[in-house]
Amino acid sequence: MGSAFHEHEEMTFEHFVLFVKSHKSQIEGNVNVYLKLEPSLSDLDRKMIGTMLESFIQFLTHPNIEEVHLDYDQHLDTWMQSHLSIMTTVRFNFFRIIFEKSLITLMVQMKYNRTASVMIFLLSIFSRLVQSYHQWGDDESRSSYVDFEINAEVRRLKLLYKLDERLIRSSGTKDLAEDSKRV
C-alpha cells in the first residue's frame, strides 16, 4: 500500500534565496497583482503591505544574504524589527498570504517539481517571523500590556489617595490605627 505522503528534499536557506533571486521579477509581478486584487485592504494598508513585501523580497535577494545561512533567524528578527512601525496583525497576515500566493502561483506556472520543499521552507521562515513579531511588536499584546500597566498604576494611585485622606484626618498614629480597623 502506497503512502499518501511523498518524500521531499529538504531546502536550505541558500537554496530558497537562490530560488527567489532567480524568479524575483515574476514574484514581484505576482505580488503586485495579488496586492491590487485584495478588496478588503484600505489604500493605506495596501501601501504599507506593498512596502513590506518589496522590502522582504529585497532582503531575500540582497547580494550577501547567502553568507548568513547559519544565523538567518537573527536576520529575520532584524527585518521584522525594522518594520514594526508599520506592522499590525492584519498587515502581517496579508503580507504572508500575498507572498505565499505569489510563490505558489509562480511554481504552478513553472510546473516546479520541488513545490513542497519551497513551501515547507517558506512556512519555517514565516514561523520565525511570527515568533519575532510576537516577541518584538504584537500590537494587541502591547496594548493589553499597556492597559494592564495603566490599570495597575490607577489602583496604586487610588490606594495612595486613600492613605493621604487617612493621614490628613488622623491626629496621630493611634487615630490612623483605629481608622484602618474600620476599613
HUJOBEL-V352142 format. One record per residue. N is the residue number from 0. RES is the residue in one letter. NEAR is the number of other C-alpha atoms within 10 Angstrom. Layout:
BEGIN
n=[N	N]
res=[RES	RES]
near=[NEAR	NEAR]
END
This chain:
BEGIN
n=[0	1	2	3	4	5	6	7	8	9	10	11	12	13	14	15	16	17	18	19	20	21	22	23	24	25	26	27	28	29	30	31	32	33	34	35	36	37	38	39	40	41	42	43	44	45	46	47	48	49	50	51	52	53	54	55	56	57	58	59	60	61	62	63	64	65	66	67	68	69	70	71	72	73	74	75	76	77	78	79	80	81	82	83	84	85	86	87	88	89	90	91	92	93	94	95	96	97	98	99	100	101	102	103	104	105	106	107	108	109	110	111	112	113	114	115	116	117	118	119	120	121	122	123	124	125	126	127	128	129	130	131	132	133	134	135	136	137	138	139	140	141	142	143	144	145	146	147	148	149	150	151	152	153	154	155	156	157	158	159	160	161	162	163	164	165	166	167	168	169	170	171	172	173	174	175	176	177	178	179	180	181	182]
res=[M	G	S	A	F	H	E	H	E	E	M	T	F	E	H	F	V	L	F	V	K	S	H	K	S	Q	I	E	G	N	V	N	V	Y	L	K	L	E	P	S	L	S	D	L	D	R	K	M	I	G	T	M	L	E	S	F	I	Q	F	L	T	H	P	N	I	E	E	V	H	L	D	Y	D	Q	H	L	D	T	W	M	Q	S	H	L	S	I	M	T	T	V	R	F	N	F	F	R	I	I	F	E	K	S	L	I	T	L	M	V	Q	M	K	Y	N	R	T	A	S	V	M	I	F	L	L	S	I	F	S	R	L	V	Q	S	Y	H	Q	W	G	D	D	E	S	R	S	S	Y	V	D	F	E	I	N	A	E	V	R	R	L	K	L	L	Y	K	L	D	E	R	L	I	R	S	S	G	T	K	D	L	A	E	D	S	K	R	V]
near=[3	5	6	6	6	8	9	13	10	12	16	13	19	15	14	18	21	16	14	20	17	12	15	17	12	15	23	18	13	20	25	16	13	16	23	13	10	12	9	8	16	10	10	9	18	19	13	19	25	20	14	21	22	14	14	18	19	14	16	21	19	12	11	9	16	17	10	13	13	9	9	16	15	13	14	19	18	13	17	21	17	12	17	15	9	13	22	19	15	11	18	20	13	20	22	18	14	21	21	18	15	21	22	19	16	18	19	11	9	9	10	12	11	13	16	18	17	25	17	14	18	19	14	12	16	15	12	18	21	19	14	20	21	15	13	15	19	18	15	12	13	14	11	11	12	12	12	12	12	12	12	12	12	12	12	11	12	12	12	12	12	11	14	12	11	16	15	11	12	15	10	10	10	9	13	16	12	11	14	10	7	6	5]
END
